[in-house]
Every structure is written in C-alpha cells, then in structure tokens.
Amino acid sequence: MHFHPILLVQAESLEDAKSIAQDFCDNECGEHAYFDYGGIVPDNETELNKPLNEVKDKLPEDNYIKKAEQLLVEANEKLLQKNYEKAGYLFRIAGELYSQCFSTEYPVFNIQNYDYSRDYGEGWYAIEADLHF
C-alpha cells in the first residue's frame, strides 16, 4: 500500500526542502522500519511541492483531535463487546494522534517540529512523499 503524507519543511529553497524531506523518507524506510521504501513525489505528479503559503488551501482539514475522539468511541464499543485486540489497536491509534506521531492515520506532518503543527510563514514548503508499506 502507498501512503502519501504531506511533509511540512522549513528550508532556504524548494530544492533544500525536497532534500530534507527525502532524508526524512530515507530514515522512515528500510529493513527495520514500517515503510519498505519511499521518496518525494515528482513535481509533475502533484499539486504540492511548493511554498506552503501557496498551497495551504490544498491541505486536508486539521482534524486529528476529532479523529482521535471518534477512535476512542469505537474502542470503548469494542471493549464492551470484549474484543480486546481491536479495542487495544484503536486506543493505540488514538494515542498516536493525540501524541502527534508520524503515522498513516494523519496525512500532514511537520518534520521540523515532529508534530502536526502548520506554519504558513516564509520559508515553509509542502512536500508530498510516497511511502510504501
């Protein structure tokens, strides 16, 4: 499966932002990582890979708290059904969202701050990655 996160990067130029994002992808992939391989989506295949203030309207809604709350409701329902494995999984995913972890559950990640924060000031870029798992 492919995961296309939008990596928010602070850099001096678009090329520097892509290089920083590629380094992030390289660190998230490999023999002992969750992702098998990955890289930056080519410019001609994405509407992103531009200064963040130019594409901020193309970012998905900032709704990770709402998603986490919905997962907690589902997890508690699974507990009542004594489906502990599924409940545990849903609690873990909700915890990752609350902790703002890099995961397939949330498509925007600020690799400078290692969280879900969004900064639309000068020097910020939105880089689309393609990670395979």
C-alpha positions as CSV (number, residue, x, y, z in Angstrom):
1,M,0.0,0.0,0.0
2,H,1.1,3.6,-0.6
3,F,0.8,6.4,1.9
4,H,1.2,10.0,0.5
5,P,1.9,12.2,3.5
6,I,2.4,16.0,3.1
7,L,5.6,16.9,4.8
8,L,5.9,20.4,6.0
9,V,9.5,21.6,5.8
10,Q,11.3,24.8,6.7
11,A,14.1,25.4,4.3
12,E,16.0,28.1,2.3
13,S,14.6,26.9,-1.1
14,L,12.3,24.3,-2.7
15,E,15.3,22.1,-3.6
16,D,16.6,22.2,0.0
17,A,13.0,21.4,1.2
18,K,12.9,18.4,-1.1
19,S,16.3,17.2,0.1
20,I,15.3,17.5,3.8
21,A,12.0,15.6,3.0
22,Q,13.9,12.9,1.2
23,D,16.2,12.5,4.2
24,F,13.1,12.1,6.4
25,C,11.7,9.5,4.0
26,D,15.0,7.6,4.0
27,N,15.0,7.5,7.8
28,E,11.4,6.2,7.9
29,C,12.2,3.4,5.4
30,G,14.4,0.3,5.4
31,E,14.9,-3.1,6.8
32,H,13.7,-2.4,10.3
33,A,11.2,0.3,9.6
34,Y,7.5,0.3,9.0
35,F,7.8,1.5,5.4
36,D,9.6,-0.6,2.8
37,Y,10.6,2.3,0.6
38,G,9.7,5.8,-0.3
39,G,10.6,9.2,-1.7
40,I,9.3,12.5,-2.9
41,V,6.5,12.6,-5.5
42,P,7.8,14.3,-8.7
43,D,6.6,17.8,-9.3
44,N,4.7,16.9,-12.4
45,E,2.6,14.4,-10.4
46,T,1.5,16.6,-7.5
47,E,-0.2,19.9,-6.8
48,L,2.2,20.3,-3.9
49,N,6.0,20.6,-3.7
50,K,5.6,24.4,-3.4
51,P,5.8,27.1,-0.8
52,L,3.3,26.3,1.9
53,N,1.6,29.6,1.8
54,E,0.8,28.9,-1.9
55,V,-0.9,25.5,-1.3
56,K,-2.2,25.8,2.3
57,D,-5.8,25.6,0.9
58,K,-5.0,22.2,-0.6
59,L,-4.0,20.7,2.8
60,P,-6.6,18.3,4.4
61,E,-8.6,19.6,7.3
62,D,-6.7,19.8,10.6
63,N,-8.9,17.3,12.4
64,Y,-6.6,14.9,14.3
65,I,-8.4,15.6,17.7
66,K,-11.8,14.8,16.2
67,K,-10.4,11.6,14.6
68,A,-8.8,10.6,17.9
69,E,-12.1,11.2,19.8
70,Q,-14.0,9.1,17.2
71,L,-11.5,6.3,17.6
72,L,-12.0,6.4,21.4
73,V,-15.7,5.9,21.0
74,E,-15.1,2.9,18.7
75,A,-12.5,1.5,21.1
76,N,-14.9,1.7,24.1
77,E,-17.6,-0.1,22.0
78,K,-15.1,-2.9,21.3
79,L,-14.3,-3.1,25.0
80,L,-18.0,-3.6,25.7
81,Q,-18.0,-6.4,23.1
82,K,-14.9,-7.9,24.8
83,N,-13.0,-7.5,21.5
84,Y,-9.8,-6.5,23.4
85,E,-7.4,-6.8,20.5
86,K,-9.4,-4.4,18.3
87,A,-10.0,-2.1,21.3
88,G,-6.3,-2.0,22.0
89,Y,-5.5,-1.2,18.4
90,L,-8.0,1.7,18.3
91,F,-6.7,3.1,21.7
92,R,-3.1,2.9,20.3
93,I,-4.1,4.8,17.1
94,A,-6.0,7.4,19.1
95,G,-2.9,7.8,21.3
96,E,-0.7,8.3,18.3
97,L,-3.0,11.0,17.0
98,Y,-3.1,12.8,20.4
99,S,0.7,12.5,20.6
100,Q,1.0,13.8,17.0
101,C,3.1,10.9,15.9
102,F,4.1,10.3,12.3
103,S,1.7,7.6,11.1
104,T,-0.6,6.6,8.3
105,E,-3.6,7.8,10.3
106,Y,-2.8,11.5,9.6
107,P,-1.7,12.9,6.3
108,V,0.2,16.1,7.3
109,F,3.4,16.1,9.3
110,N,5.7,18.9,10.2
111,I,9.2,17.3,10.0
112,Q,10.9,20.4,11.7
113,N,8.8,20.2,14.9
114,Y,8.0,16.5,14.6
115,D,4.3,17.2,15.1
116,Y,1.1,18.2,13.2
117,S,1.7,22.0,13.5
118,R,1.2,24.1,10.4
119,D,3.3,27.3,9.8
120,Y,2.4,29.3,6.8
121,G,5.2,31.8,7.1
122,E,8.1,32.4,4.7
123,G,10.5,29.6,4.2
124,W,8.0,26.8,4.7
125,Y,7.2,24.2,2.0
126,A,4.7,21.4,1.5
127,I,6.4,18.4,0.0
128,E,4.4,15.3,-1.0
129,A,6.0,11.9,-0.3
130,D,5.1,8.5,-1.4
131,L,5.9,5.8,1.2
132,H,5.2,2.1,0.6
133,F,4.2,-0.4,3.4
